[in-house]
Amino acid sequence: METQKSFTKRIGGYLHKMIPVTDASGKLLHYVTKPLMVELKPRDIMQIVIGSTILALPVAYTEEAWNLGTELPLLNVGLLSLISLVFVALFVYFNFYRFNIKGNVFNYVKRVVATYLISILVVAILLTVIQRCPWESDYLLALKRVVIVAFPASMSATISDVIK
């Protein structure tokens, strides 16, 4: 069996890679379809929200995370944020865009930024609800706590986004 050049087709609102499979004489036998997860859809956003909540909940309730926000210098928290973004970007690239980056750079950047920002938002809401983000009195401490808890939250959000 041989395969010919693949193409992209929208099926049920989602992009799929259509891979034609032919026999030795070139006769088309069938198509193999593989979902292309290069577009950020509402379903993906919900998966990111739920995924970020999975690890945000246990970490946000620990006193160690709250104390880290107090003790860590702003530079270290910034580096933690940068490391988190790099991990998300690498994971998203290798799982969604490695073979499909051409023509999808904007979608790639959008997915990475959306994953991180949604994780930040989920963590900020959670920490605010449990009164561990003193936004009025010490917004810097609140922001540091959010970034610290967002590290594992963004990782779990990225992992859950892969599940289709």
C-alpha positions as CSV (number, residue, x, y, z in Angstrom):
1,M,0.0,0.0,0.0
2,E,1.1,3.5,-0.7
3,T,-0.1,6.9,0.6
4,Q,-0.5,9.9,-1.6
5,K,-0.4,13.6,-0.7
6,S,-2.8,14.4,2.3
7,F,-5.1,17.3,2.4
8,T,-7.2,19.2,5.0
9,K,-11.0,19.0,5.1
10,R,-13.6,20.3,7.5
11,I,-15.8,17.6,8.9
12,G,-18.5,18.4,11.5
13,G,-17.1,21.9,12.0
14,Y,-13.6,20.6,12.8
15,L,-10.5,20.4,10.6
16,H,-9.2,16.9,9.7
17,K,-6.2,15.7,7.8
18,M,-7.3,13.4,5.1
19,I,-4.7,10.8,4.2
20,P,-5.5,8.8,1.0
21,V,-4.4,5.2,1.1
22,T,-3.8,3.5,-2.3
23,D,-2.7,0.1,-3.4
24,A,0.5,-0.5,-5.5
25,S,-1.4,0.3,-8.8
26,G,-2.5,3.7,-7.4
27,K,-6.1,2.8,-6.9
28,L,-7.6,4.6,-3.9
29,L,-8.6,2.2,-1.2
30,H,-9.8,4.6,1.5
31,Y,-9.0,7.7,3.5
32,V,-7.5,7.8,7.0
33,T,-8.7,10.9,8.9
34,K,-6.9,12.5,11.7
35,P,-8.3,15.5,13.6
36,L,-6.2,18.6,13.3
37,M,-6.4,20.5,16.6
38,V,-5.0,23.8,15.3
39,E,-8.1,25.9,15.9
40,L,-9.1,27.1,19.4
41,K,-12.8,26.3,19.7
42,P,-15.2,26.9,22.7
43,R,-14.9,23.2,23.6
44,D,-11.1,23.7,23.9
45,I,-11.6,26.7,26.1
46,M,-13.9,24.7,28.5
47,Q,-11.3,22.0,28.6
48,I,-8.6,24.6,29.5
49,V,-10.9,26.0,32.3
50,I,-11.6,22.5,33.8
51,G,-8.0,21.4,33.3
52,S,-6.6,24.4,35.1
53,T,-9.0,23.9,37.9
54,I,-7.8,20.3,38.4
55,L,-4.4,21.3,39.8
56,A,-5.3,24.8,40.9
57,L,-7.7,23.5,43.6
58,P,-5.3,21.4,45.6
59,V,-2.4,23.8,45.3
60,A,-4.5,26.9,46.1
61,Y,-5.6,25.4,49.4
62,T,-2.1,24.9,50.6
63,E,-0.4,27.3,53.0
64,E,2.9,26.6,51.4
65,A,1.7,28.2,48.2
66,W,0.5,31.3,50.1
67,N,3.8,31.5,52.0
68,L,5.8,31.2,48.7
69,G,3.9,34.3,47.5
70,T,5.1,36.2,50.6
71,E,8.7,34.9,50.5
72,L,9.7,34.7,46.8
73,P,11.2,37.8,45.2
74,L,9.3,39.2,42.3
75,L,12.1,38.2,39.9
76,N,11.7,34.5,40.9
77,V,7.9,34.7,40.4
78,G,8.5,36.3,37.0
79,L,10.9,33.5,36.1
80,L,8.3,31.0,37.2
81,S,5.8,32.6,34.9
82,L,8.2,32.5,32.0
83,I,9.0,28.8,32.7
84,S,5.3,28.1,32.7
85,L,4.8,29.8,29.4
86,V,7.7,28.0,27.8
87,F,6.4,24.6,29.0
88,V,3.0,25.4,27.7
89,A,4.4,26.6,24.4
90,L,6.6,23.5,23.9
91,F,3.8,21.1,24.9
92,V,1.3,22.7,22.6
93,Y,3.8,22.9,19.7
94,F,4.8,19.2,19.9
95,N,1.2,17.9,20.4
96,F,-0.7,20.2,18.0
97,Y,1.4,22.1,15.6
98,R,4.7,20.3,15.0
99,F,3.7,19.1,11.5
100,N,1.1,21.9,11.0
101,I,2.8,25.1,12.0
102,K,2.8,26.5,8.5
103,G,-0.2,28.8,8.2
104,N,-1.2,28.3,11.8
105,V,1.3,30.4,13.7
106,F,-1.4,32.8,14.8
107,N,-3.5,29.9,16.1
108,Y,-0.5,28.5,17.9
109,V,0.3,31.8,19.7
110,K,-3.4,32.2,20.4
111,R,-3.7,28.8,22.0
112,V,-0.6,29.3,24.2
113,V,-1.6,32.7,25.4
114,A,-5.2,31.6,25.9
115,T,-4.1,28.6,27.9
116,Y,-1.9,30.7,30.2
117,L,-4.3,33.6,30.6
118,I,-7.3,31.3,31.3
119,S,-5.3,29.5,33.9
120,I,-4.3,32.8,35.5
121,L,-8.0,33.9,35.5
122,V,-9.2,30.6,37.1
123,V,-6.5,30.8,39.8
124,A,-7.2,34.5,40.5
125,I,-10.9,33.8,40.9
126,L,-10.3,30.8,43.1
127,L,-7.8,32.5,45.4
128,T,-10.1,35.6,45.6
129,V,-13.0,33.4,46.6
130,I,-11.0,31.7,49.4
131,Q,-9.7,35.2,50.5
132,R,-6.0,34.5,49.8
133,C,-5.6,37.4,47.3
134,P,-5.5,40.7,49.1
135,W,-6.1,42.8,46.0
136,E,-7.0,45.9,47.9
137,S,-4.2,45.9,50.4
138,D,-1.3,44.1,48.7
139,Y,-2.0,43.6,45.0
140,L,1.7,42.5,44.4
141,L,1.3,39.6,46.9
142,A,-2.0,38.7,45.3
143,L,-0.4,38.6,41.9
144,K,2.6,36.6,43.1
145,R,0.2,34.0,44.6
146,V,-1.8,33.8,41.4
147,V,1.4,33.2,39.3
148,I,2.7,30.6,41.7
149,V,-0.5,28.6,41.7
150,A,-0.9,29.2,37.9
151,F,2.2,27.2,37.2
152,P,0.7,23.7,37.9
153,A,-2.7,25.0,36.8
154,S,-1.4,25.9,33.3
155,M,0.3,22.5,33.1
156,S,-2.9,20.6,33.8
157,A,-4.9,22.9,31.5
158,T,-2.5,22.0,28.7
159,I,-2.8,18.3,29.3
160,S,-6.6,18.4,29.4
161,D,-6.6,20.4,26.2
162,V,-5.0,17.4,24.4
163,I,-7.9,15.1,25.3
164,K,-10.4,14.9,22.5
